[in-house]
Amino acid sequence: MLRARVSPPALQRVGGRDRGRRLPPTRLREHCRTPDLARRLSDVAAALDALRARMHELRDLGGILGLMSWDQETYLPAKAGPARAAQLATLQGLYHQRLVAPEVGDWLEQAERGEADAETRAMLKVFRRERDHAVRVPESLVRALAEAQSAGLEAWRIARNERTFVRFAPALERLLELRREQADAIGHGGERYDALLDHFEPEMTTARLLPVLERLRSALVPLVDALDGALDGPEVFDGRIFNPERQWQFTVELLELLGFDLQAGRQDRSIHPFTGGTHPTDVRLTTRIDPKNPSPAVFGTLHEFGHGLYEQGFLPAHHRTPLAAAPSMGLHESQSRLWENLVGRSLPFWGFLYPRLRSAFPEPLAGVELEDFHRAINRVRRSAIRVEADEVTYNLHIVLRTALEVRLLRGELAVADLPEAWNLEMERTVGVRPRDDVEGVLQDIHWAHGEFGYFPTYALGNLYAASLMRAAERALPRLWDEIARGELGSLRTWLGEQIHRHGAWGSAEERVQAVTGHGLTDTDFLAYLRAKYGALSGRPLDGSGKSP
């Protein structure tokens, strides 16, 4: 999960040093036919300079907010929650003031009227989008949201400890109320969810999204039916203890093997893994340790590494501009899902890594062979927990959450009725009923931040990841041989060149189309699942997901 440095309604992370074409004042006369044109070009250059300075301030404020939010979920003392809420509200308010100030609008209009290269135009377009959204939202709402998010996080933690949704419900009611206000302020065509979804996945709408998810549900339910229990084998984790400190050390070494720059980032622990930080040279990852199972730590680290590599991969020239960001959370999630699943659950990858894992845990993994381990980490089972779900059932969890979010925003579902609605939808979609609220409605941190609209990006990320990996295989014929040797540099470089370095230049779907030849599709993802799990289960799977 990527934790944005600035929460909505500041809708994109921003910074600022553009590289627009600017002629030195001493040479303006040589290139201008009239004094009026010289003055106009001078005004444009001055506007770009002013915007650049303001973007610097905003980027710095965003970094401070990111650091405080990271600290809030890692090291903040238990009694410091109210103080941190006030601090974040103040900083969010200052950020909003500096963004929506009238002079910023004047500078932006002047800069847009001038001639500029493609990179500067792209930067101005991203900044324009953020500011246009922000000016519609009053500062009082910005501050109220920041306070409600901090209160929501604290209430969510208490509710989880007491294993009851009742303790979280009032905070969620408040967050939902404020998000509705925000959606109405930003504007929408009658679907409030569109305004919030657009923050995470620009240009995506509920009308387009829901059919995508419904097609996934229709394809995956029979696939789960065919595969549930088909990969059963030795229980490689049950009844065993995996030393937490050894797990921690293994994940740090794993980050180094993967190619994460620990001189420009770090890893810590949190209840729910996430990626945050202050700057591409200061990227903060977290993971979760379970003494009974190393999978949450290992795959949490793999997932957040994908986010972190993206954050560290923006061009240095873009670091303090709005272009140092992903164009959407769906594309960002594609990088985490690609490393966690398409690479991280593959047999070639573990052929290289498993001896290291056995060396770290010789007693609990004694007698567990590579093939048994590989089947265990790819086993298809109906689970109530999203972050523990396999690749086949995972998107069904997203279908469930998105449907509930849409109903909440439409006013069709009351917060008080959410736990039972969750349980019923879980039974209908995934085929399992949670034992309590921690296994159900309280399992994710997203609603504690009021982040309605984030969940669909995981499913979109899965679809993008499969298409990108297929393109990588075409571009790198020896890719899997290299992965089997632990050589990940070619894939990292390819992703850096094709995805990371472009930042927010263009939309996510445009970038994917440029790399793969097509936009958003479920074809590559479903073909990947059927090929992989057909081979693992020994059951050839047809288009319906069933064995022919």
Secondary structure as the mmCIF struct_conf table of DSSP 4:
data_model
#
loop_
_struct_conf.conf_type_id
_struct_conf.id
_struct_conf.beg_label_comp_id
_struct_conf.beg_label_asym_id
_struct_conf.beg_label_seq_id
_struct_conf.end_label_comp_id
_struct_conf.end_label_asym_id
_struct_conf.end_label_seq_id
STRN STRN1 LEU A 2 LEU A 2
BEND BEND1 ARG A 5 VAL A 6
TURN_TY1_P TURN_TY1_P1 PRO A 8 PRO A 9
BEND BEND2 ALA A 10 ALA A 10
BEND BEND3 GLN A 12 GLN A 12
HELX_RH_AL_P HELX_RH_AL_P1 PRO A 25 HIS A 31
BEND BEND4 ARG A 33 THR A 34
HELX_RH_AL_P HELX_RH_AL_P2 PRO A 35 GLN A 72
TURN_TY1_P TURN_TY1_P2 GLU A 73 TYR A 75
HELX_RH_3T_P HELX_RH_3T_P1 ALA A 78 ALA A 80
HELX_RH_AL_P HELX_RH_AL_P3 GLY A 81 VAL A 100
HELX_RH_AL_P HELX_RH_AL_P4 PRO A 102 ARG A 113
BEND BEND5 GLY A 114 GLY A 114
HELX_RH_AL_P HELX_RH_AL_P5 ALA A 118 ALA A 134
TURN_TY1_P TURN_TY1_P3 VAL A 135 ARG A 136
BEND BEND6 VAL A 137 VAL A 137
HELX_RH_AL_P HELX_RH_AL_P6 GLU A 139 GLU A 162
TURN_TY1_P TURN_TY1_P4 ARG A 163 ARG A 163
HELX_RH_3T_P HELX_RH_3T_P2 PHE A 165 ARG A 167
TURN_TY1_P TURN_TY1_P5 PHE A 168 PHE A 168
HELX_RH_AL_P HELX_RH_AL_P7 ALA A 169 ILE A 186
BEND BEND7 GLY A 189 GLY A 190
HELX_RH_AL_P HELX_RH_AL_P8 ARG A 192 PHE A 200
BEND BEND8 GLU A 201 GLU A 201
TURN_TY1_P TURN_TY1_P6 PRO A 202 GLU A 203
HELX_RH_AL_P HELX_RH_AL_P9 THR A 206 LEU A 227
TURN_TY1_P TURN_TY1_P7 ASP A 228 LEU A 231
BEND BEND9 VAL A 236 PHE A 237
TURN_TY1_P TURN_TY1_P8 ASP A 238 GLY A 239
HELX_RH_AL_P HELX_RH_AL_P10 PRO A 244 LEU A 258
TURN_TY1_P TURN_TY1_P9 GLY A 259 GLY A 259
TURN_TY1_P TURN_TY1_P10 LEU A 262 GLN A 263
BEND BEND10 ALA A 264 ALA A 264
STRN STRN2 GLY A 265 ARG A 269
BEND BEND11 ILE A 271 HIS A 272
STRN STRN3 THR A 275 HIS A 279
TURN_TY1_P TURN_TY1_P11 PRO A 280 THR A 281
STRN STRN4 ASP A 282 THR A 287
STRN STRN5 ASP A 290 ASP A 290
TURN_TY1_P TURN_TY1_P12 PRO A 291 LYS A 292
STRN STRN6 ASN A 293 ASN A 293
BEND BEND12 PRO A 294 PRO A 294
HELX_RH_AL_P HELX_RH_AL_P11 SER A 295 GLN A 312
TURN_TY1_P TURN_TY1_P13 GLY A 313 GLY A 313
BEND BEND13 PHE A 314 PHE A 314
HELX_RH_3T_P HELX_RH_3T_P3 PRO A 316 HIS A 318
TURN_TY1_P TURN_TY1_P14 HIS A 319 ARG A 320
BEND BEND14 THR A 321 THR A 321
TURN_TY1_P TURN_TY1_P15 PRO A 322 LEU A 323
BEND BEND15 ALA A 324 ALA A 325
BEND BEND16 PRO A 327 PRO A 327
HELX_RH_AL_P HELX_RH_AL_P12 MET A 329 ARG A 337
HELX_RH_PI_P HELX_RH_PI_P1 LEU A 338 VAL A 343
TURN_TY1_P TURN_TY1_P16 GLY A 344 ARG A 345
BEND BEND17 SER A 346 SER A 346
HELX_RH_AL_P HELX_RH_AL_P13 LEU A 347 ALA A 360
BEND BEND18 PHE A 361 PHE A 361
TURN_TY1_P TURN_TY1_P17 PRO A 362 GLY A 367
HELX_RH_AL_P HELX_RH_AL_P14 LEU A 370 ILE A 377
TURN_TY1_P TURN_TY1_P18 ASN A 378 ASN A 378
BEND BEND19 ALA A 384 ALA A 384
HELX_RH_3T_P HELX_RH_3T_P4 ARG A 386 GLU A 388
TURN_TY1_P TURN_TY1_P19 GLU A 391 THR A 393
HELX_RH_AL_P HELX_RH_AL_P15 TYR A 394 ARG A 410
TURN_TY1_P TURN_TY1_P20 GLY A 411 GLY A 411
BEND BEND20 GLU A 412 LEU A 413
HELX_RH_3T_P HELX_RH_3T_P5 VAL A 415 ASP A 417
HELX_RH_AL_P HELX_RH_AL_P16 LEU A 418 THR A 429
TURN_TY1_P TURN_TY1_P21 VAL A 430 VAL A 430
BEND BEND21 GLY A 431 GLY A 431
BEND BEND22 ARG A 435 ASP A 436
TURN_TY1_P TURN_TY1_P22 ASP A 437 LEU A 442
BEND BEND23 GLN A 443 GLN A 443
BEND BEND24 ILE A 445 ILE A 445
HELX_RH_3T_P HELX_RH_3T_P6 HIS A 446 HIS A 449
TURN_TY1_P TURN_TY1_P23 GLY A 450 GLY A 450
TURN_TY1_P TURN_TY1_P24 PHE A 452 GLY A 453
BEND BEND25 TYR A 454 TYR A 454
TURN_TY1_P TURN_TY1_P25 PHE A 455 PHE A 455
HELX_RH_AL_P HELX_RH_AL_P17 PRO A 456 ALA A 475
TURN_TY1_P TURN_TY1_P26 PRO A 477 ARG A 478
HELX_RH_AL_P HELX_RH_AL_P18 LEU A 479 ALA A 484
TURN_TY1_P TURN_TY1_P27 ARG A 485 GLY A 486
HELX_RH_AL_P HELX_RH_AL_P19 GLY A 489 GLN A 498
TURN_TY1_P TURN_TY1_P28 ILE A 499 ILE A 499
HELX_RH_3T_P HELX_RH_3T_P7 HIS A 500 HIS A 502
TURN_TY1_P TURN_TY1_P29 GLY A 503 ALA A 504
BEND BEND26 TRP A 505 GLY A 506
HELX_RH_AL_P HELX_RH_AL_P20 ALA A 508 THR A 516
BEND BEND27 GLY A 517 HIS A 518
BEND BEND28 LEU A 520 LEU A 520
BEND BEND29 ASP A 522 ASP A 522
HELX_RH_AL_P HELX_RH_AL_P21 THR A 523 SER A 537
TURN_TY1_P TURN_TY1_P30 GLY A 538 GLY A 538
TURN_TY1_P TURN_TY1_P31 GLY A 543 SER A 544
BEND BEND30 GLY A 545 LYS A 546
#
